[in-house]
Amino acid sequence: MANKYEQLADILREKIRLGTYQEGDAIPSEATLQEEFHYSRHTVRQAIAVLVNEGYLRKERGSGTYVSKPETVNHKNRKTIGIIMTYLSDYIFPSIMRGVEQTLREQGYSLLLGSTNNDHEQERACLQQMMDQGVDGLIVEPTKSSQYNPNLAYYVALQEAGIPLVMINAYYEELDLPHICVNDTRSGFLATNYLLEQQHQQLMMITKIDDLQGKYRMKGFVKALTQAKRTFAAEDVLTYTTETKEAVIEQAIQRLTAADNQVTGIVCYNDEIAHRLIQALTAAGKNVPTDFSIVGNDDSPLSTLSTPTITTLTHPKEAMGELAAQWITTGKATEAQRFYFEPELIVRGSVNNQKGE
């Protein structure tokens, strides 16, 4: 656990980052800080000394202590774009990065990468790093975008500082920020409708509920069934979060291998879930697509490496990265605009016609 002076330094540093104390402002006196935070004068002085050493504060004899951002924040010769993604894995991130890099390198920008692992605390650390480094723009894949985000104040502070921001894949509904996404409702609709066209009478959906993509893909699932005048059982919509991903596959296998199961078609949140489900069904003695037909999403490398290959929906990763970089560097990211790529179905080997046609 941090010492008391370190805890106070963290609080004061946070206030500076968020603009509560702005550059040039005098911070409260030592006596006021003592009274407000219930620390000793020695602790207050230690905390201030830490921030003076880091460059956040400067002391003026006979006048007081003033906010003075670290030099890295004011280093105007650098041209750096920060990129914060949920995962820096080989799933879809490398393709997005190719699009970003191609555009930014041509204009002399360098990149500063951060990963949140879909965790709000790690997102906060990434945002603090980006602010301290003085990035000239920020491309963000939101963390748990369908939940309340305790870091919204950071994004507001970045907006107020005039730093261009673009959200990709999802967005925070509380903020009016530019975002570039796939039409996920359409993705869910196309996946579901294709299984219906292949004469599958009872469908299941496995979707993630702590981000907007999963929420809207489920909306498309329900929309397709409603238009086809089909019903679905409550137990045939399986949901999971970042922390419960492993458990949902076990839950699906229990449901699909039950004696009374009528489900033959499954819409999966993404190709990773589809791939894991195929592996688990195979281990349980079932065959895809003979026993079950499965549709994924994102057109990831997994969709072609899986056996069978996975029917999926397009995700224009490089184009998304290119567009985000263009918005950042041309000033469009200062406008509250949005763009949605329309998905297309890619038919592969994981779906068959239930009637054998």
Salt bridges, closest charged atoms under 4 A:
ASP10 OD1 - ARG13 NH1 2.68
GLU14 OE2 - ARG124 NH1 3.77
GLU30 OE1 - ARG41 NE 3.94
GLU30 OE1 - ARG45 NE 2.81
GLU54 OE1 - ARG13 NE 3.00
GLU60 OE2 - ARG58 NE 3.11
GLU101 OE2 - ARG105 NH2 3.33
ASP132 OD2 - ARG17 NH2 2.52
GLU173 OE2 - LYS215 NZ 3.79
ASP176 OD1 - ARG338 NH2 3.80
ASP184 OD1 - ARG217 NE 2.87
ASP210 OD1 - LYS208 NZ 2.71
ASP211 OD2 - LYS208 NZ 3.54
GLU235 OE2 - ARG255 NH2 3.88
ASP236 OD1 - ARG255 NE 2.74
GLU243 OE2 - LYS144 NZ 2.73
GLU246 OE2 - ARG276 NH1 2.52
GLU272 OE2 - LYS245 NZ 3.06
GLU272 OE2 - ARG276 NH2 3.13
ASP298 OD1 - ARG217 NH2 3.32
ASP299 OD1 - ARG348 NH2 3.17
GLU318 OE2 - ARG98 NE 3.05
